[in-house]
Amino acid sequence: MDIKDSKTQKILLSVMALFIVGYFWYTRLYVNYDNQIESKSQEFESITTNLRNVEMKAKSLDALKLEYGDLIDRYHEIEALLPEVKQIPSLLVQLHTASSITGTRITQLNPLPIESQKFYNIASFEIEMTGTYHDFGKFVSYVANFPFIANLTDMELISQKLAVAKNEEQPDDSNHESLTAKFVLSTYFVKEDEQLIELAL
């Protein structure tokens, strides 16, 4: 190759110019853009990953909200069976209503001290009532259908025959057999500091 030849010199100059242009394009443009593309790609992947995590958390939160709502509903159902202390007067009203409807008569009603348990209290009443076996059975059935939990314990039944006039036809003895019933009626209510505070979701 003759370097002194003008054609050769032109070719060499063209190659050098092309090399210089290529070098500047690579170092000033390509590498810079490539770094930007790489950076943006990493940023895109990071954002995509975060979005997926947020979506998963949102799905988990929705499921958690549903589960929480279900548990709250179940708690309220149970809480309805364990009334607050302020509902005890309502219990006494229902008790006297039951006595009136069933034909029994409450002769004594003595409140007992509140008994404290782990998360609830027990309110009890000593009750003495009179009536027939049949009427007392209806009374117990009525108490069993109270809208909250009520238990009858320490029951004592004393039977007494009622006198029947001689000129009356002898009916079924069970209708004229009276009894005196003594028992403890207990109901339950949740302690104030144990009552659930609902979360605002």
C-alpha positions as CSV (number, residue, x, y, z in Angstrom):
1,M,0.0,0.0,0.0
2,D,1.4,3.3,-1.1
3,I,0.8,5.9,1.6
4,K,1.9,8.7,-0.7
5,D,-0.9,7.8,-3.2
6,S,-3.7,10.3,-3.0
7,K,-6.4,7.6,-3.2
8,T,-4.8,5.7,-0.4
9,Q,-4.6,8.8,1.7
10,K,-8.3,9.6,1.0
11,I,-9.2,6.1,2.0
12,L,-7.2,6.3,5.2
13,L,-8.7,9.7,6.0
14,S,-12.2,8.4,5.3
15,V,-11.5,5.4,7.6
16,M,-10.1,7.6,10.3
17,A,-13.0,10.1,10.0
18,L,-15.4,7.2,10.2
19,F,-13.6,5.8,13.2
20,I,-13.7,9.1,15.0
21,V,-17.4,9.6,14.2
22,G,-18.1,6.1,15.4
23,Y,-16.1,6.6,18.5
24,F,-17.8,9.8,19.4
25,W,-21.2,8.3,18.6
26,Y,-20.5,5.3,20.8
27,T,-19.0,7.2,23.7
28,R,-21.2,10.3,23.7
29,L,-24.6,8.9,22.5
30,Y,-24.8,5.1,22.5
31,V,-23.3,4.5,25.9
32,N,-25.3,7.4,27.4
33,Y,-28.6,6.2,25.9
34,D,-27.7,2.6,26.8
35,N,-27.2,3.6,30.4
36,Q,-30.4,5.5,30.4
37,I,-32.3,2.6,28.9
38,E,-30.7,0.2,31.5
39,S,-31.7,2.6,34.3
40,K,-35.2,3.1,33.1
41,S,-35.5,-0.7,32.7
42,Q,-34.5,-1.3,36.3
43,E,-36.8,1.5,37.4
44,F,-39.7,-0.1,35.4
45,E,-39.0,-3.5,36.9
46,S,-38.9,-2.0,40.4
47,I,-42.2,-0.1,39.8
48,T,-43.8,-3.2,38.4
49,T,-42.7,-5.3,41.4
50,N,-44.0,-2.7,43.8
51,L,-47.3,-2.6,41.9
52,R,-47.6,-6.3,42.1
53,N,-46.9,-6.2,45.8
54,V,-49.5,-3.5,46.3
55,E,-52.0,-5.5,44.3
56,M,-51.3,-8.6,46.5
57,K,-51.6,-6.5,49.7
58,A,-54.9,-5.0,48.4
59,K,-56.2,-8.5,47.7
60,S,-55.1,-9.6,51.2
61,L,-56.6,-6.5,52.7
62,D,-59.9,-7.1,51.0
63,A,-59.9,-10.7,52.3
64,L,-58.9,-9.4,55.7
65,K,-61.8,-6.9,55.7
66,L,-64.3,-9.6,54.7
67,E,-63.0,-11.9,57.5
68,Y,-63.0,-9.1,60.0
69,G,-66.6,-8.2,59.0
70,D,-67.7,-11.8,59.4
71,L,-66.1,-12.0,62.8
72,I,-67.7,-8.7,63.9
73,D,-71.1,-10.1,62.8
74,R,-70.5,-13.3,64.8
75,Y,-69.3,-11.2,67.8
76,H,-72.6,-9.2,67.7
77,E,-74.6,-12.4,67.6
78,I,-72.8,-13.6,70.7
79,E,-73.0,-10.2,72.4
80,A,-76.8,-10.2,71.9
81,L,-76.8,-13.3,74.2
82,L,-74.7,-11.5,76.7
83,P,-76.5,-8.2,77.2
84,E,-75.0,-5.1,78.7
85,V,-75.8,-4.4,82.4
86,K,-78.2,-1.6,81.4
87,Q,-80.4,-4.3,79.8
88,I,-81.0,-6.1,83.1
89,P,-84.2,-4.0,83.8
90,S,-85.5,-5.4,80.5
91,L,-84.8,-8.9,81.9
92,L,-87.0,-8.1,85.0
93,V,-89.8,-6.8,82.7
94,Q,-89.7,-10.0,80.7
95,L,-89.6,-12.0,83.8
96,H,-92.8,-10.5,85.2
97,T,-94.4,-10.7,81.7
98,A,-93.6,-14.5,81.7
99,S,-95.1,-14.8,85.1
100,S,-98.3,-13.0,84.1
101,I,-98.7,-14.9,80.8
102,T,-98.2,-18.3,82.4
103,G,-100.5,-17.8,85.4
104,T,-97.7,-18.1,88.0
105,R,-97.1,-15.5,90.7
106,I,-93.8,-14.2,91.8
107,T,-93.8,-13.8,95.6
108,Q,-90.2,-12.9,96.2
109,L,-87.4,-11.5,94.0
110,N,-84.0,-10.8,95.7
111,P,-81.0,-9.6,93.6
112,L,-77.7,-11.3,94.5
113,P,-74.3,-9.7,94.3
114,I,-72.7,-9.5,90.8
115,E,-70.4,-12.4,90.3
116,S,-67.3,-11.6,88.2
117,Q,-65.9,-14.1,85.7
118,K,-63.0,-13.7,83.2
119,F,-64.6,-11.5,80.6
120,Y,-68.3,-11.3,81.8
121,N,-70.3,-10.8,84.9
122,I,-73.2,-12.9,86.2
123,A,-76.3,-11.1,87.5
124,S,-78.5,-13.4,89.6
125,F,-81.8,-13.2,91.4
126,E,-83.3,-15.4,94.0
127,I,-87.0,-16.0,93.0
128,E,-89.9,-17.6,94.8
129,M,-93.1,-18.1,92.9
130,T,-96.3,-20.1,93.1
131,G,-98.5,-21.8,90.5
132,T,-99.5,-25.2,89.2
133,Y,-97.0,-27.7,87.8
134,H,-98.4,-27.0,84.3
135,D,-98.1,-23.2,84.7
136,F,-94.5,-23.5,86.1
137,G,-93.6,-25.7,83.2
138,K,-94.8,-23.0,80.8
139,F,-92.9,-20.4,82.8
140,V,-89.6,-22.3,82.4
141,S,-90.3,-22.7,78.7
142,Y,-90.9,-19.0,78.4
143,V,-87.6,-18.2,80.2
144,A,-85.8,-20.6,77.8
145,N,-87.0,-18.4,74.9
146,F,-85.6,-15.2,76.3
147,P,-83.6,-13.4,73.6
148,F,-80.5,-13.7,75.8
149,I,-79.0,-16.4,77.9
150,A,-80.9,-17.0,81.2
151,N,-80.3,-20.0,83.5
152,L,-82.4,-21.4,86.3
153,T,-80.4,-23.1,89.1
154,D,-80.8,-24.3,92.7
155,M,-84.4,-25.2,92.0
156,E,-86.6,-26.3,94.9
157,L,-90.2,-27.4,94.4
158,I,-92.7,-27.7,97.2
159,S,-96.0,-29.3,96.3
160,Q,-99.4,-28.5,98.0
161,K,-102.8,-29.9,97.2
162,L,-105.6,-27.4,96.7
163,A,-108.9,-28.1,98.4
164,V,-111.8,-28.8,95.9
165,A,-115.4,-28.2,96.9
166,K,-117.4,-31.5,97.4
167,N,-120.2,-30.5,95.1
168,E,-117.7,-29.9,92.2
169,E,-116.9,-32.7,89.8
170,Q,-113.4,-34.0,90.4
171,P,-111.3,-32.8,87.6
172,D,-107.7,-33.8,86.8
173,D,-105.7,-33.5,90.0
174,S,-102.8,-31.9,88.2
175,N,-104.8,-28.8,87.6
176,H,-105.5,-28.4,91.4
177,E,-102.0,-29.3,92.5
178,S,-100.2,-26.1,93.4
179,L,-96.5,-25.7,94.1
180,T,-94.1,-23.2,95.5
181,A,-90.9,-22.9,93.4
182,K,-87.6,-21.4,94.7
183,F,-84.8,-21.0,92.3
184,V,-82.0,-18.7,91.2
185,L,-82.3,-17.0,87.8
186,S,-79.0,-15.9,86.3
187,T,-78.2,-13.8,83.3
188,Y,-74.8,-12.6,81.9
189,F,-73.3,-9.4,80.5
190,V,-69.9,-8.5,79.1
191,K,-67.6,-6.5,81.2
192,E,-67.3,-2.9,80.0
193,D,-63.5,-3.1,79.6
194,E,-63.9,-6.3,77.6
195,Q,-66.3,-5.0,75.1
196,L,-65.0,-4.9,71.5
197,I,-64.0,-1.6,70.0
198,E,-64.5,-1.9,66.3
199,L,-61.8,-0.7,63.9
200,A,-62.6,1.8,61.1
201,L,-61.6,0.1,57.9
